[in-house]
Amino acid sequence: MNDERAHEMVEHLQAAALELIEAARAFLDVAEDMVKDPGQALAMASAAAKMAGTHGPRPDGHGASARVEHIRVS
């Protein structure tokens, strides 16, 4: 490996590390907002669940409504 390629590799790694740090900061900002105002987080989660087509707990209390019809075959 020549010096130019090694230098280019280090530049790419530095840029990638800086992007990861920026993404982590953005994530932490959102997490902080959710801790400070959990009502807003619950509203966002509810809206996301509606968009995903889930409708709350199943009658047996586990997860979202079932989308599979179980047919007993004898």
C-alpha positions in Angstrom: 0.0 0.0 0.0 1.4 3.3 -1.0 1.3 6.5 1.2 -1.3 8.2 -1.0 -3.8 5.3 -0.6 -3.1 5.0 3.1 -3.8 8.7 3.5 -7.0 8.4 1.4 -8.1 5.5 3.6 -7.6 7.5 6.8 -9.5 10.5 5.4 -12.5 8.2 4.6 -12.4 6.6 8.0 -12.3 10.0 9.6 -15.2 11.2 7.6 -17.2 8.1 8.5 -16.4 8.5 12.2 -17.5 12.1 12.1 -20.8 11.1 10.4 -21.4 8.4 13.1 -20.7 11.0 15.9 -23.2 13.4 14.2 -25.8 10.7 13.9 -25.3 9.7 17.6 -25.8 13.4 18.6 -29.0 13.6 16.7 -30.3 10.4 18.2 -29.4 11.7 21.7 -31.2 14.9 21.0 -34.4 13.0 20.1 -34.0 10.7 23.1 -33.6 13.8 25.4 -36.8 15.3 24.0 -38.7 12.1 24.5 -37.5 12.0 28.2 -38.5 15.6 28.8 -41.9 15.2 27.1 -43.0 11.6 27.1 -46.5 12.6 26.0 -45.2 13.7 22.6 -43.2 10.4 22.3 -46.4 8.4 23.0 -48.3 10.4 20.4 -45.6 9.7 17.8 -45.5 6.0 18.7 -49.3 5.8 18.4 -49.2 7.5 15.0 -46.4 5.2 13.9 -48.5 2.2 15.0 -51.5 3.4 13.1 -49.4 3.9 10.0 -48.0 0.4 10.4 -51.5 -1.0 10.7 -51.4 -2.3 14.2 -54.4 -1.8 16.5 -53.1 -2.4 20.0 -53.0 -5.6 22.1 -54.7 -8.8 20.9 -57.4 -10.3 23.0 -54.8 -12.6 24.6 -52.9 -9.5 25.6 -49.8 -10.2 23.5 -48.6 -7.7 20.9 -50.6 -6.2 18.0 -53.8 -7.6 16.5 -53.4 -10.9 14.8 -53.5 -10.8 11.0 -53.5 -14.6 10.6 -56.7 -16.6 10.7 -56.0 -20.0 12.3 -58.1 -22.7 10.8 -58.2 -26.0 12.6 -57.9 -29.0 10.1 -58.9 -32.4 11.3 
